[in-house]
Structures are given as structure tokens and as C-alpha cells.
Amino acid sequence: MTQHVTPRRGRLLGFTAAGAAIALLAGCSAGNDTPEADVTPASSFTMVAPTSGSGETPAELIAADYEAATGVHIDVTAIPADSYDSTVKTQLQGGSGADLIMVTGGKLFPTSVGPLVDAGLLRPLEGDASAALMTPQTEALFTGDDGTVYAQPTGTVVYGLVTNDATVAASTGSFPETFDDLLAGCTATAQNPAFLGLAGTTSSSTSIVVAELAANLVYAVDPEWNQKRADGEVTFSDSDQWHAVFDTLTEMVDANCFQPGAEGAGFPDLVGGLMQGGIQTVALPSLLLAELSRQAGAELPLSVQTLPADSDGKALLIAQPGSGLGINADADPSAQAAAQDFLDWLAEPENSATFAGYEGSIPAADLGDASKIPAAFAAVADQLAAGDYTYLPSSDWTNPEVSAAMGDGLTAILTGQGDTASALAAMDAAWGA
């Protein structure tokens, strides 16, 4: 399996404000860092997971399945996504953290694996079940410096272009094969569907668009670019590849690739435009594909596509685990043992597939077999099976403000208040903050 980015976690951790705050906890708690022998698993344990506020969470659904299968109860606390990091961090600081924690891979957020491992707040996972779910891309996101596994990935999320196939067929006939084809088809007006929907008021929307271009123009060219930035060998401002990213975004703005009013649009505008035929594609994590498909129904075919590259370039897909599950190092040993039993059960192919279905991701065990990848991902199935993908650039950054500056740079270009140089300077400033 091709590995396009190889982060070295120990070179970066501990240098952000969030990482430093969590690191203070390491001296306050001894924790249960190693597996306890002859511990009887508890008949119940607690789990915390984020929620968008609409219906039961995937964690609650799989917890119900587990109780039905084993009789072990999981008390799931669902915390709103916008306050999840701060709430969970406060709970850990106060010694009231859940036994099992939904985490993100990498090191970007307070509930990412990196800062939690650095602070000694996650217990190493036992056995081989979790390790068997790792790929070269995910291993660096869920392990410590010594290769110890600290969290189990739940499923792989694709960050591609969620596409209304019917709108594309009616607009240009077919999805563009090259970036030149994409530009040629960007004829967005009030009467013609825009190729790419953008929520200019939401940095998570704009940053995903920039990241998908960076996958093609930066990381397909230099897979080690993040490590070079961490080592101080390069900056965003002096990188020809990153200049190409924002220069290309400027071309897309000039060619009307984004919908009219994109700079003032919000996420609901993207969903409405995609489903109603006013937008051809939206850069979204595939976690939202299942929900959009349920809303749209079978009459509106949605698929996931890779952003095209130049004819002489490489289109590199972004895919990575949407989340992972880690065991609280300070939990009671019996609860830790029960949580480990659950993770072993969840790693079984049938249960992994069930949870991935709830989550809207792809089971990690299925990535190597294109025939097992869901039909909505047919256009990217061969890339996934070949391991021809990387993960979000920001997963290896230590300051979330860098990602925010990246997205804001696109918005500034849209509004005429910024350009390539100012966008890259802002990213460098955020990196050094």
C-alpha cells in the first residue's frame, strides 16, 4: 500500500497551547498504563462521543448492538461536536473522563491521539485486533513513537467531491477527467449549476477545498512536505507547490467554478444546492454522504469523486479514519478490560462493517478490496484498494489556526481582499504562533 505522508509524531508534539495544557496532566495522575493481569471485565462501562444533534449517534447505535450481543451495557454520553474537545478535556482534567473516548487521529485537537498519548492519558491497547486494522496511512495517526497502538480506527472517511451525478450529466455530460476539463466546464451563472459549491462563511468548507488541491499539487509531488515544514526546511510562503495551490484557486474563482455568492454561503446552502441541482459537487467528508443519500432518496444519485489533476499531474485522494476509540488510562481496570473486550468485538469484520454503516465510512478491512467498497465510492474504489491516497494535511499540524488560515485565504481571494502571498503568509504566521 502506497504511503504518501510519513509524519514523525515525536518531532512535533508538545509545542501547542492545547498540547502543553494537556501535558500538565501527566504529572498529576499515574494512570493504568499497562494491562492488568486477571482483571474481571465490568458488566458496564462509559463512553463519550460527539454528536451533531440529529438522532442517535453511531456510538449509541453500536452500543445497543453490543449490549444485545453480549449483555454488557455501554453508557454513552453524546456531547455536541462544537464543544466536544473542550468538554472532554475538562472531564479528563477533573478525573471524570469516560472509560472509552472517541478520539481523532493525529495531533491537531485536544482529543487527538497525539496530545493524549503525549500526556499519558490513553492506555495502550491489547492484542492484535486493533493493529490489524491499521494501514500505513493510519498507523502514524493512532500510534505512539514506539509503534504502540493507542486507539482503534473505526472506519475510513473519504474527503472527495460529493457529486450529484444527474446534475453533472445535464451540465457537462460527464465528470471532468483533467483539471483543464474542469476549468473549461466552469460556467457558473444564476442559470447554470456551479461545478463546486463552497460555504465561504465556514472555514471547514473552504479548508477542505484547499486541502484537496494541496493533495494533488503538494503531497503528490512531495509526500514529505509536512515533515520538512516541521523541521524548518521550508515554509508555506517559499513553497512553489503551495503557491500553485492558491494560484489555482484564483483561476477557479476567475473561471466561476464556485456558485454565485459563495463567499457568504453557509453549509445549508451547499446541501440545498447539491440536492436541488444548483451545484454539481461539494467538497465534503463522506461521513455526510449517508445522511444526504437518506434525505435525497434513490432518485438522486450521489457519488464520491477525486478532484482532477493536471494532465501531467497526479490526482491524489484524501482518505483517513473519521475517528478512533481509545481507553482512558485513569479508568478503573475492570472498566478498561470491558472496553478492550468491546474493541475486540468491534474489530470483527461484521461488526466493523455495521459501525461503518452507521458512521458513513468504509470499514478499514475492506479498503484493500475494491469489490467490497460501497457503490457510492465506485469512482475512487481502485485508488482506495491500491492505497493511493493521503490524509488531510492538517492532521499532521499542531495548530488548528493554520488550517483556519488556509480556508480563510480562499475566502479572501473570493472577496478580492487577499491573494496567494497573503494567504501563505497567514499560514506561516499561524504555524509560528
N, C-alpha and C positions, 0 to 999 in steps of 0.2 A: 504494500500500500504506500502510495507516494506521500511523503511528509513535506509540506511546503514551509512551515514555520516551526522552528525548534527553540522555544523560549527556555531560558535558564533561570528558573524561578528565584534561586538564591541570590542572584546578582541584583534583583530589583526590590525584593520585599523589605518592608520596614521603613520606607522613605516617604510614605504619605501620611497625612494627618490621621486618616482613618486607621491605617496600619499601626501608627505609633500609639493611638489611643487603645487599640485592642491589645497591643503588645504589653501594655502596662498590666494586663490581667494575668500574664504568665507568671508573675511573681506572687500573685495573690492566691493561687489555687494549685494544689498538687495534681488534681485530676486523676483519672483512672486511665493512664496512657497505654497500658498493656493488657492483653486479655487475661481475665481471671479464670483460673482453673476450677472445675467442679462447681460452677455457679448455676443455680437453677433459674431458668428464664422466668421472668414475671408473667403473670396472666394478662397483664395490660401494660401499656406504656404510652407516652405522649409524643406528639409530633406537631411541628409547626410548618406552615406552608403559606405562600402568598395567594391572594385571590383578587380577581378583577371586580368582584361584587355581583356577578351574574351566575346564579345557580351554584350547584355543588362543585367543589374543586376536584381536579383529578386525584388529589391526595385523599379526599373524603370518599371518593368512589372506590379507589383501590383498597382503602382501609375497610370498607364494608365487605368487599370481596374476600379479604384476608380473614376477617372475623368469621364469615360464613364457612370458609375452608378449614380454619384451624381452631376457632373458638377464642382466639386471642383478640382482645379489644384494643384498638388504637384510638386514643382520644386526640382528635385533630383540631388544632386551633388555626383558623384561617384569618390571616391578617391582611388588610388592604395593601396592594402592591406598592402604593406610593409612600407608605410608612413602614414597610416590611423591614428594611435594613436597620433603621433607627430603633424600631421596637425590639427586634431580636437582639440587637447589640446591647440595649438596655437590660433585657432579661438575662443575657449572659453575664453582664457586669454585676447584676444583683444576685446571681446564683439561682435564678428561677427559670433558666432556659429549658426548653423541651428536651426529651431524651433523643429524639431524631429530628434533624434540622434539614429543611430544603435549602440547598446552597446553589450558588452558581460557580462554574469553573473559572479558573484564572485567579486574578488578584485585584480586580478593579473596584469591588464594592466591599463594605464591611462584612457582608455574608458570603463573600467569595472564599473559595478554599484556601487560597494563598495566605491572606491575613489571619484566618482562623488557625491554620496549621502553624504559622509563624508564632502565634501566641499560645500554642499548646492547647487549643480549645476543642480540637477534634481528635477522637481516638482512632488509631489505625484499624482498618477493617480486617477481619479474619478470613482465612480460607482463600480459595482461588476463584470463587464465583464472580466477585466484583472485577478482579483483574482480567478475567476472560472477556469482559465487555469492553475493554479498552482497545482503542486504535492508536496508531502513532500520533494522530492529531489530538485525541482526548487524553492520552496519558499525561501529558505535561500540564493539563488543566486540573487534574484530580489527584495528583501525587505530590509527595514531598521531594526534597532534594535527593534523598537516597532511593527514590523509586517506590517508597511505601505508599499504598493506596489509602486515601483518607475519605473518599466519597465515591459513591457508585452512581455513574451516569444513568439517567432514566430513559432517554431517547434522543435521537439526533434531530435537530431543528435546521431546516434549510433557510438561509437568508437569500432568497432569489426574487424574481419578479412574479408575483401572483398575478395571473393573466386571465382576463375574460376572453376566452378563445373565440367566442362569437363576435365580439367587437373587433378583435384583430382581423378576423376573416372578412368582415364587412368593410374595414377601413383600408387595409393594405393587402389583403389576401392571405398572408402568412406571417409568422413571426420572423423578424429580420435575422439573417444569418451573420451579418457583419455589422460593425458599428457604423460604417458608411451607409449601409442599408437603413439603419435606424435613423440616422440624421435625415436621409432623403425622405423618410416617411413621416417626419415630424412636421405636420401641417396643422397644428392645433389652432383652432379658432372657436368662436362660440358655436359654430355649426358642426365642427369635426372633432371626434374624440381625441384627446391628448394621448400621446404614447405613454407618458409616465405621470401618474398622479403624485403630488407632493404636498405634505402638510407643513407649510413654511413656518407655522407657529409652534411646531413640535420638533424639538431637536432630535428626538429618537427617530423621526421620519427622515429628516434631512441627513442625519449621520449615517443611516443605513444606505442611502443612495450613494453618498461619498465613499462609504466602505466597499460597496460593490464595484465601483470604478477602481478603487485602490487595489482590490484583489487582482484585477486584470493588469493594471498599469504599474503597480509597485511590487506586490508579493509574487506574482507570476514571473517577474523579472529577477527579483532579489528576495528569495524566501527568508533571508537572514536580516532583512532591513530593521525590524524591531530590535533585534539584539544589537545591531550597530548603533541604533539611536540610544539604547540603554547604556552602551559603552562610551558614548560621547563621540563616536567616529563620524556621525552625520547629524544633520538637523533637518527639520521639515523644509526650512527655507532654502537650504543649499542642495536639496534633492531634486534632480531633474525629473525623477518619477513622480514625486508629489506635485511638482509644478505642472506636469502633464495632466494630473487628476483634475486640478481646478481650472486649468486652461480648457480641458474637455468639457467640464461643467458649464463654462462660459459659452462654448459652442452650442451646447444643448439649450441653454437659455435663449441664445440668439436665434436658434432654429425653431423655437416654440415647441420644444419637446414636452414641456410641463404645461399643465392646464392653466387657463387664464385665472388670475387671482391666486395662484399657488402660494404666494408669499403670505397671504392672510388666511389660508385654509387650515382647518383642523382635521383630526383623524376622522370624524364622522363624514366630512366632505369626501374623503378618499373612499370610504366604504360605499357611500351613496353613489358616487361617480362610477366606481367599478361595477357595481351591481346593476346600475341603470343604463350602462352603455356610454357614459360620458367620458370614461377613462379606459384605456386599453390595459394598462398594467399598473401595479403598485408594488413598491419595494417593501415587503413585509416579512416577518418571520413566519414560517409555515405553521406555527402554533395556532395562528389565526385562520388558517385555511379551512380547518374542520368546521369552525363556527360559521365562517362565511358561506361554506357549502350548505350547511344546515339551513341558514337563512334564505339562501338563493334557491335551493331546490335543484333537482336533477335537470331542470330545463335550462339552467345557466351553467355551462361547463367552465370550470376553473382549473387551471394548471399552474405548475411552477416552472419557470424558465430561468436560464442563466443570462445575465446581461452580456450581449455580444461584445466581442473584442474586435480590434482592427484585423484586417485580412492577414497581416503578417504577425499578429499577436496571439495571445492565448486567453481564452475565456475561462477564468478560474472561479469555481463555485465556492460560496461560503456556506459551511455547514459545521455545526458543533452541538454538543449536548445543550438542551434547553435548560436543564437543571440537573442537580445531583442530590444525593441523600448522604448526610454524614452523621455520625453518632457523637453526641455531646460527651466530651472527656470527663465531665464532672457529674454525669448521671450515675444513679445507683447501678452497681454491677449487674443486678438481676434485670434491670430495665435495659442496660446495654446488651445483655445476652439476648433478650427478647427482640430488640431492634435488629441485632445481627441475624437472628433467625428470619425475620421479615425480609431483610435484604437478600438473603439466600433464596427465599421463596420467590421474591420479585425478579431475581436473575434468571429464573427458569423461563425458557422461550415463550411458552403460552402466556404466562403472567406478565412478562415484559411486553409482549405484543398488546395485551389488554390495556396496560397502563399507557403505552404509547398512543393507543387509540383514544383514550380519554384526554391525553395531553395534546394530541395533534402533531406528534413527532413520528420518527421512524425507529423501530427497535434497533438497538445497536447491533444485535446479532444478525440482522438482515442486510446490513449495508454492503456486505461482500457479494450478495446475490441479487442481480438486477431483477430477476423474475419474482422476487419476494417484496420488492419495493412497491408501495401503493400506486395505483394507476395515475393519480394526480401528479406524481413525480416522474412519469414516464420519460419526459424530455431530459431529465437530469439523472436518470437511473444508471446509465453507463458511467457517468462521472462519479457517482457515489460508489458504485461497485468497484471501480478502479482506484478509489481513494484519491481521485483527482480534485481535491478541494482543500481549502484552508479554513481557519476560523476567523471570527471578527478581529480586526486589528486591535481594537480597544481591549480585548480580553487579556492582552499582554502589557497593557499600560497601567500605571499605578495611580493616575489621577483622572477621575471621570470628567474633569473640566477640559481635558484635551479632546475627548470625544464631543463634548458640547461645543467647543470652539470649532471643531471640524464641521459640524452641522450648521452652526451659525454662519460659517464662511459661505456656505451655499446660499443661505437666506440673504446675506448681504449682497451677493452677486445678483440675485433675483431683483432686489430693490434698487440696484445701482449704487449702493453705499459701500461696496467693497470690491476687491479683486483678488487675484491669486496671491499676490505678495502679502496683502493684509491678512488673508485667511491663514497662510502658513506662519506668519509672524505671531498671530494669536495662538496657534497651536504650540509653537515653541515657547511662548511666554507661559502658557498653562503647564507645559511639561516641567518647566523650571520653578513653578510656584510652590 
